[in-house]
Amino acid sequence: MRPVIHIPPCISNPNHGSRYELHIPFSKNLPYGIRNSVLTMTSIFIGVSGSTIVLTLCAWLVCPSSRKKCLALRNNLTIFAGIFLFGLFLYINFLHKHFTPDDYAWYYTDKIDSLEIFSKDSRLVQGLFFTGMHNILGLNVIKYQQFWTVSSIFLLSCSCYVILALVRLSLPEPSHSYETQALAVLSPILIIFTLFSVEFFMFTVATFSYALSTLFVVLAIRVCVSGNSKKHNIGAFVLFLVSLFTYQLAAGLFIPLGLVFAYGKIQHVNKKFFMAVVRLSGIYGLGMLVNYAYAVFIHPLFFSNTALSRIATTDLVSTAIRNIPVVAHALKEIIFHTYDMLPSYLLLLLVITLSGGIAYQCCFIKKRLSVLWLTIIVLFFLAICVMLPQFFAPPGQPTLPHSRTVAPLASILGVMALVYTLYLRNSFQKMDYVVLAVMLFWIFSVTGSVHSLSKDQLLVNKVDHEIAKAVVGEIEAQEKKLGTVVRNIAYTHDLSTPETYENIYTHHSTNKRALRVPWSITQVLRYVSDRNFQLVDMPTTIFKQHFQGKNWDYFASEQIVVIGDTAYLAIY
């Protein structure tokens, strides 16, 4: 049981500085929990299953001669529905209204320079999309976040299904064993619904773009491995480029997954395989180069804001060499500790288990050393492609990147399981069960972690809103006493202002207090009171007179001073 969080309600006691606590038990005051999830999942399952059965029966009655096709359609729809239901269950808490500090600004903005904001990071498709949805159609990404969340889960499910279709095409012979079917279905789920993807669902602005980008990457792989003609190369490049201009962070899957499926037609790590490496690397490298060149050379021609602040634009070689130890340290921290989202060394232990199983199969059972080399090469490219932006990070960037920027790296178990499924399954049946056990254990671990992290975000939102109500309540009390109307807010911090609350998971910008971030202070106050305060600077005289040298660990009325039409606030 998570500890009860204590926060102060609106102050009504005349004894300034007294601490008032409001208990928020996790199971009662927040709109989520197992019962909620089970009811939602049950209703969706009944609806999807019922629709699938009805459609199959109708097709069967209309065209009895194509019963096999109807059964195949039913099976495919059932598998897709199962993947979609898993995604809904995994991200069920994000169907509730949730905020990051950035989201409050989006919530109250009717028109926003989406194109300029996203173009500077070379995400032109994302900018065009949000300009159309937000500014033209009025579909505010935060106000309609449930729609975007479900749509994102749908797109990720489509990506899983495309990979599953490739797996079925790549299997050497048809296999109807339950073990093979389970391996084939679970591998794409582990690749797409990764542990680190949870951060995308926390930041609603990024959720749909990441899901759409992932689908384009998977489609690019599908086109690339289906043929080696000029048409296939151009098609794969265009799809990959669209993915990059939507959101670059899914691109790390392109070469690793492409190599896994390309090996199926070659069956050896030979000259043809390395030609496939060159082909995939060429598409990947050219796409990255075009995406980078847009930000450096084209974006400045149309927009005034600085492009690519997170990537170096000069001295690229020296920057990459200097960052090699930084990247190596980040990889170790990610694989060993998984950003503290799961127990330390859990992912490493499972990777070692799968690696040992694959090595044993390759060396002693099937004696296919080329599959072992394939696994090593694929994992090498997975690490390099995912960490590539970190090599060119300028000084001042975090040494440990945001978890969402390395989301594909958490698909490492899924990629290894995919290699096993395609080229080693059924050779030693006990190992099939070991791989399945590892996959299911990882899925349960990820699900528990995602639910815990999403609950933390909802709890931070709840506490933020309660404190914001306390602030507005005190402002209104002083307005009534002084006979004035507050229109402006100026703020400062006390001596030690934490970025989040106790017992809350945080990393970089995850689960930050809205009242701690400058651009969301007035917006969160507006959200709880519908009053549009303007943010102004804190005068030095006011700060020295009322707040300098003071420190609080709770909200008190002495943290707010109203003078004229401005409320001066000290954030504890």
Secondary structure, 3 states (H helix, E strand, C coil): CCCCEEECCCCCCCCCCCCCCEEECCCCCCCCCHHHHHHHHHHHHHHHHHHHHHHHHHHHHHCHHHHHHHHHHHHHHHHHHHHHHHHHHHCHHHHCCCCCHHHHHHHCCCCCCHHHHHHCCCCHHHHHHHHHHHHHCCCCCCCCHHHHHHHHHHHHHHHHHHHHHHHHHHCCCCCCCHHHHHHHHHHHHHHHCCHHHHHHHHCHHHHHHHHHHHHHHHHHHHHHHCCCCHHHHHHHHHHHHHHHHHCHHHHHHHHHHHHHHHHHHHCCCCHHHHHHHHHHHHHHHHHHHHHHHHHHHHHHHHCCCCCCCCCCCCCHHHHHHHCHHHHHHHHHHHHHHHHHCCCCCHHHHHHHHHHHHHHHHHHHHCCCHHHHHHHHHHHHHHHHHHHHHHHCCCCCCCCCCCHHHHHHHHHHHHHHHHHHHHHCCCCCHHHHHHHHHHHHHHHHHHHHHHHHHHHHHHHHHHHHHHHHHHHHHHHHHHHHHHCCCCCEEEEEECCCCCCCCCCCCCCCCCCCCHHHCHHHHHHHHHHHHCCCCEEECCCHHHHHHHHCCCCCCCCCHHHEEEECCEEEEEEC
